[in-house]
Amino acid sequence: MTFALLPPGAFVINTSRGALIDTEAAVAAVKSGRLGGLALDVYEEEAELFFEDHSSDIIQDDTFMRLLSFPNVLVTSHQAFFTREAMQNISATTMGNLDDFAAGRQTPNQVA
């Protein structure tokens, strides 16, 4: 993302893919005040950071740690899918796939 094209003080919210944000550029934009705030529900290197307890670990990702140091930056693990409706849909699709497989039918989600 080219932060220079945004109006000064803009807020950026990314709930899509971590790679859409150049994290180093985002850090620079927040430091300079170009960005008024940044919210990331995804982070490109999140696989090593989330979904396990790292409370007693030294995090090696300096860029991530720098992001966390800003009071106007929010970073969460990518959990937009983790709603009741989404989990019910995932469960229903999975059960439908299993029923189709057990009955010898093609499934709409079959991977060759």
C-alpha positions in Angstrom: 0.0 0.0 0.0 1.3 3.4 -0.8 0.6 5.3 2.4 1.7 8.6 0.9 -1.4 8.6 -1.2 -3.6 8.6 1.8 -4.7 11.8 3.5 -2.6 12.7 6.6 -4.0 11.0 9.7 -5.9 8.3 7.8 -6.7 5.0 9.5 -5.9 1.7 7.7 -7.8 -1.4 8.6 -6.7 -4.7 7.1 -8.8 -7.8 7.6 -7.9 -9.5 4.3 -4.4 -10.7 3.8 -1.2 -9.8 5.6 0.8 -9.4 2.4 -1.4 -6.4 1.4 0.4 -4.3 3.9 4.1 -3.4 3.6 4.7 -3.6 7.3 7.9 -1.7 7.3 6.2 1.1 5.4 3.3 1.0 7.8 5.7 1.4 10.8 7.3 4.4 9.1 3.9 5.9 8.3 2.8 5.5 11.9 6.0 6.9 13.2 5.8 9.9 11.0 2.2 10.6 11.8 1.1 10.0 8.2 -1.2 7.2 9.6 -3.5 8.2 12.4 -4.0 4.6 13.2 -3.5 1.0 12.0 -5.6 -2.1 12.7 -4.5 -5.4 11.5 -6.5 -8.6 11.8 -3.8 -10.3 9.8 0.0 -10.1 9.8 2.0 -11.7 7.1 4.3 -13.6 9.6 1.5 -14.4 12.0 1.8 -18.2 11.8 4.7 -18.1 14.3 3.1 -15.6 16.6 -0.4 -16.6 17.2 -2.4 -19.7 18.2 0.2 -20.7 20.9 1.1 -19.2 24.2 4.2 -17.1 23.8 3.9 -15.1 27.0 7.2 -16.3 28.3 9.1 -16.3 24.9 11.2 -13.5 23.5 9.5 -12.6 20.2 12.1 -12.5 17.4 10.0 -10.5 15.0 11.3 -6.9 15.5 8.8 -5.4 13.1 5.8 -7.0 14.9 7.1 -5.9 18.2 7.5 -2.3 16.9 3.9 -2.4 15.7 2.8 -3.4 19.2 4.7 -0.5 20.7 2.4 2.1 19.2 -0.7 3.2 21.1 -2.6 3.8 17.9 -2.0 0.3 16.4 -4.1 -2.8 17.0 -2.9 -6.2 15.9 -5.1 -9.3 16.4 -4.8 -12.9 15.3 -6.8 -13.5 12.1 -10.1 -14.7 13.6 -12.6 -13.0 11.4 -13.9 -16.5 10.5 -14.5 -17.3 14.2 -18.1 -16.3 14.5 -21.0 -18.5 15.5 -22.4 -18.3 11.9 -19.1 -19.1 10.3 -18.4 -22.0 12.5 -21.9 -23.4 11.9 -21.4 -23.1 8.1 -18.0 -24.8 8.3 -19.5 -27.6 10.4 -22.4 -28.1 8.0 -20.2 -28.1 5.0 -17.8 -30.6 6.6 -20.7 -32.9 7.6 -22.2 -32.7 4.1 -18.8 -33.6 2.6 -18.5 -36.6 4.9 -22.0 -37.8 4.2 -21.4 -37.5 0.4 -18.1 -39.4 0.8 -19.6 -42.2 2.8 -22.4 -42.5 0.3 -20.0 -42.7 -2.6 -21.2 -39.4 -4.1 -19.0 -36.6 -5.5 -18.7 -33.7 -3.1 -18.8 -30.1 -4.3 -15.6 -29.4 -2.3 -13.6 -32.5 -3.3 -9.9 -31.9 -4.0 -8.5 -34.1 -6.7 
